[in-house]
Amino acid sequence: MQKLVEIQDSDFIQFVFGVEDKNIKNIEERFKVNIFLRSGGILLKGEKEQLNLVCNLIKRMHSLFKKGLTLTDRDFDRAVFLPDNSEELEPFKLKVASLKKKFIFPKTQGQKKYVKSMQNFDITLSIGPAGTGKTYLAMAMAVNYLIAQKVKRIILTRPAIEAGESLGFLPGDVHEKLNPYLRPLYDALYDMMEPATIEEYLESGIIEIAPIAYMRGRTLNDAFVILDEAQNCTSDQLKMFLTRLGFDSKTVIAGDITQSDLPEKKPIGLVEALKILKLIKGISFIHLSKKDVVRHPLVQKIIQAYENYYKKA
């Protein structure tokens, strides 16, 4: 059986086929179909059910492509292995996308739940391993809220825990000493906004990046507040931070409870918070897993290897 997907968009067709037909070969192998380029579009040959799956996949990708969504080869590879009824690739309309002419979108079921949680709850706790988009998606949502004027400022914070080095031996003043700890927040921010805009917002206080100690005694109104690396917060720090929430604000707390740098026998504040706050309505808990990792494919395997090792120990 054969089916013609009528698409005349040469840019999209070039993307679909990929370098040396890499993308098409991926689809052919996954769905056991044959794919050919024809003057009228893309010709599919194979079993009826598989043809329908591939046809829907290509149409969905084309729809996103027409909206201006910047798709990488990795995005395409992930899309191929999504179930046909999946909506993972539907971008949540971040106006941050307009700043660098790209969309940012959840790429897994877990990330999709995370995005919806940030939209629907004033406080979201996101727990999961590295590479699951905890900080990146929170940053994207924060910038979106700022551009849409839903908040007046963004506050980004994280604990400055020493990981094998003493702050006292690092060169510079206190801000220069703390900069390495805050660097991941800057990295995400610069990926979404133009440098000149970021510098302007930092100087005016519209965007603030600071260690968690600077949050004490404040009430954070009209703000989107992100606490990163929350697994390195003590119970007192996390309680202090949670009680900073003001009116018309959003708070996102992100951490990986398997990678705490707190001293041994020191309770992890994030672990305690999960137990203490679980019955409070209005607080959302999102648990991401290795299935939500969207970094290099080896990252998922590394996480799995460590999990297997510790289970045997």
C-alpha positions in Angstrom: 0.0 0.0 0.0 1.2 3.6 -0.6 0.2 7.0 0.5 1.3 10.5 -0.6 1.8 13.3 1.9 1.2 16.4 -0.1 3.8 18.9 1.1 5.5 21.4 -1.2 7.6 23.1 1.5 11.1 22.6 0.2 12.7 23.8 3.5 10.7 21.4 5.5 11.3 18.5 3.1 15.1 19.2 3.4 14.8 19.1 7.2 12.7 15.9 7.1 15.1 14.0 5.0 18.1 15.3 6.9 21.8 15.2 6.1 22.4 12.1 3.9 18.7 11.2 4.4 19.5 10.4 8.1 16.0 11.4 9.4 14.2 9.5 6.7 16.2 6.4 7.3 15.4 6.7 11.0 11.7 6.8 10.3 11.9 3.9 7.8 13.7 1.7 10.3 11.3 2.6 13.2 8.1 2.2 11.3 9.1 -0.4 8.7 8.1 1.7 5.7 9.7 3.0 2.6 9.8 6.7 1.9 10.4 8.5 -1.4 10.6 12.1 -2.5 8.1 12.9 -5.3 7.1 16.0 -7.2 3.8 16.0 -5.3 5.3 15.6 -1.8 6.5 12.6 0.2 5.5 9.1 -0.9 5.1 6.4 1.7 4.9 2.6 1.1 4.1 0.0 3.6 1.4 -1.5 5.8 -1.7 0.7 6.2 -1.4 1.2 10.0 2.3 2.1 9.8 1.6 4.5 6.9 -1.0 6.4 8.9 1.4 6.7 11.8 4.2 8.1 9.6 1.7 10.4 7.8 0.5 11.9 11.1 4.0 12.3 12.3 5.2 14.2 9.3 2.0 16.4 9.3 2.5 17.2 12.9 6.1 18.1 12.4 5.2 20.2 9.4 2.6 22.1 11.4 5.2 23.0 14.0 7.7 23.9 11.4 5.3 26.4 9.8 4.8 28.0 13.2 8.5 28.9 13.2 9.5 26.2 15.6 13.3 25.6 15.4 13.7 21.8 15.3 17.0 20.1 15.8 18.0 16.6 14.6 17.7 15.5 18.2 14.1 16.9 18.4 13.3 14.9 15.3 14.8 11.7 16.6 12.7 12.1 19.8 9.5 12.8 17.8 10.0 9.6 15.8 9.7 7.5 19.0 6.7 9.4 20.5 3.4 7.6 20.5 1.1 8.8 17.7 -1.4 10.3 20.0 1.3 12.2 21.9 1.1 16.0 22.2 4.6 16.4 23.6 5.7 18.4 20.6 3.0 21.0 20.9 4.9 24.0 22.1 3.5 25.9 25.0 3.4 29.4 23.6 6.3 31.1 25.2 6.7 34.6 24.1 10.4 34.3 25.0 10.5 32.4 21.8 10.1 35.7 19.9 13.3 37.1 21.4 15.5 34.6 19.7 13.0 33.5 17.1 12.5 30.0 18.5 10.1 28.1 20.5 10.8 26.3 23.7 8.6 23.3 24.3 8.3 20.3 26.6 9.7 17.2 24.9 8.4 14.5 27.2 5.3 13.6 29.2 7.1 14.6 32.4 8.1 18.0 31.1 4.6 18.6 29.8 3.2 18.0 33.3 5.9 20.3 34.7 5.0 23.1 32.3 1.3 22.8 33.2 2.1 22.8 36.9 4.0 26.1 36.6 1.0 27.5 34.7 -1.6 26.4 37.2 0.1 26.5 40.6 1.8 29.3 42.6 4.4 26.9 44.0 5.9 24.0 42.0 8.6 21.7 43.4 10.4 19.8 40.6 12.6 16.9 41.5 14.6 14.9 39.0 18.1 14.1 37.6 20.3 16.3 35.6 19.2 17.0 32.0 15.4 16.8 32.6 14.9 20.5 32.0 14.0 21.5 35.6 15.9 24.8 35.5 15.7 25.5 31.7 11.9 25.2 31.5 11.4 27.2 34.6 13.6 29.9 33.2 11.6 29.9 29.9 8.4 30.2 31.8 9.7 33.0 33.9 10.9 35.0 30.9 7.5 34.3 29.2 5.7 35.7 32.2 7.9 38.8 32.3 7.5 39.6 28.6 3.7 39.0 28.8 3.7 41.4 31.8 2.2 38.8 34.1 5.1 39.6 36.6 7.3 42.6 37.0 10.5 40.9 37.7 12.4 37.6 37.8 14.4 36.4 40.8 16.8 33.6 40.4 18.6 32.1 43.3 20.5 29.0 44.5 22.5 28.0 47.5 26.3 28.6 47.4 27.4 25.3 48.7 31.1 24.6 48.5 31.8 21.5 46.3 35.3 20.6 47.2 36.6 24.1 47.2 36.6 26.9 49.8 35.1 30.2 48.8 37.8 31.9 50.9 40.5 30.7 48.5 38.7 31.9 45.3 39.8 35.3 44.0 37.7 38.5 43.9 35.0 40.1 46.0 31.9 38.3 47.2 30.0 38.6 43.9 33.0 37.3 41.9 33.3 34.4 44.4 29.6 33.5 44.0 29.5 33.9 40.2 30.6 30.2 39.5 27.6 29.0 41.6 25.2 31.2 39.7 26.7 30.5 36.2 24.1 27.9 35.2 21.3 30.4 35.7 23.1 32.9 33.5 23.7 30.3 30.9 19.9 29.5 30.6 19.1 33.2 30.6 21.5 34.0 27.8 20.1 31.2 25.7 16.7 32.8 25.7 17.3 36.6 25.7 19.6 39.0 23.9 22.7 40.0 26.0 21.9 43.7 25.8 18.4 43.1 27.2 19.7 40.9 30.0 22.3 43.5 31.0 19.6 46.2 31.0 17.3 44.1 33.1 20.0 43.1 35.5 21.1 46.8 36.0 17.5 47.9 36.6 16.6 45.0 38.9 14.0 43.5 36.6 16.1 40.4 36.7 18.0 39.6 39.9 20.4 36.7 40.4 21.6 36.1 43.9 22.5 33.4 46.5 19.6 32.2 48.7 21.0 34.0 51.7 20.0 37.3 50.0 16.3 36.3 50.2 16.0 36.5 53.9 13.6 39.1 55.3 12.1 39.8 51.9 8.5 39.5 50.5 8.6 38.8 46.8 5.5 40.3 45.2 4.8 40.4 41.4 7.7 38.1 40.7 8.6 34.8 39.1 11.1 33.2 41.6 13.2 30.2 40.8 15.3 28.3 43.4 17.8 26.1 41.6 19.9 23.3 43.1 17.4 23.1 46.0 18.9 19.8 47.1 21.7 21.9 48.6 19.4 23.8 50.9 19.1 23.1 54.6 15.6 22.8 56.1 15.9 26.3 57.6 16.9 27.8 54.2 14.1 26.1 52.3 11.5 27.1 54.9 12.8 30.7 54.8 12.6 30.7 51.0 9.1 29.2 50.8 7.8 31.9 53.2 9.1 34.7 50.9 6.1 34.1 48.5 4.2 37.3 47.9 1.1 38.3 46.0 0.8 37.7 42.2 4.0 35.6 42.3 5.1 32.2 41.1 7.7 30.1 42.8 9.6 27.1 41.3 11.9 25.0 43.3 14.1 22.6 41.4 16.5 20.0 42.6 18.0 16.5 42.3 17.8 14.8 45.7 20.4 12.2 44.6 23.2 14.9 44.2 23.2 16.9 47.4 26.5 18.6 48.4 25.4 19.1 52.0 27.6 17.7 54.7 27.0 14.1 55.7 24.2 13.7 58.3 22.8 17.1 57.5 19.1 16.7 56.5 18.3 17.7 53.0 15.7 20.4 53.1 14.1 19.4 49.8 13.5 15.9 51.1 11.9 17.1 54.3 9.8 19.6 52.3 8.3 16.8 50.2 7.1 15.2 53.4 6.0 18.3 55.2 4.1 20.0 52.4 2.6 17.1 50.6 -0.9 17.7 52.0 -1.1 21.4 51.3 -3.4 22.3 48.4 -1.9 24.8 45.9 1.5 23.3 45.9 2.4 20.9 43.0 5.1 18.2 43.2 6.6 17.1 39.8 8.9 14.1 39.8 11.0 13.8 36.6 13.0 10.7 35.8 15.6 9.5 33.4 12.9 9.2 30.8 12.7 13.0 30.8 16.4 13.5 30.1 16.8 15.5 26.9 20.6 15.9 26.9 23.0 13.6 25.1 21.6 10.1 24.9 24.5 8.9 27.0 23.1 10.9 30.0 20.1 8.5 30.3 22.5 5.5 30.2 24.8 7.1 32.8 21.8 7.7 35.2 20.6 4.2 34.7 24.1 2.7 35.4 24.3 4.6 38.6 20.8 3.5 39.7 21.7 -0.1 39.0 25.0 0.2 40.9 23.4 1.6 44.0 20.6 -1.0 44.0 23.3 -3.7 44.1 25.3 -1.9 46.9 
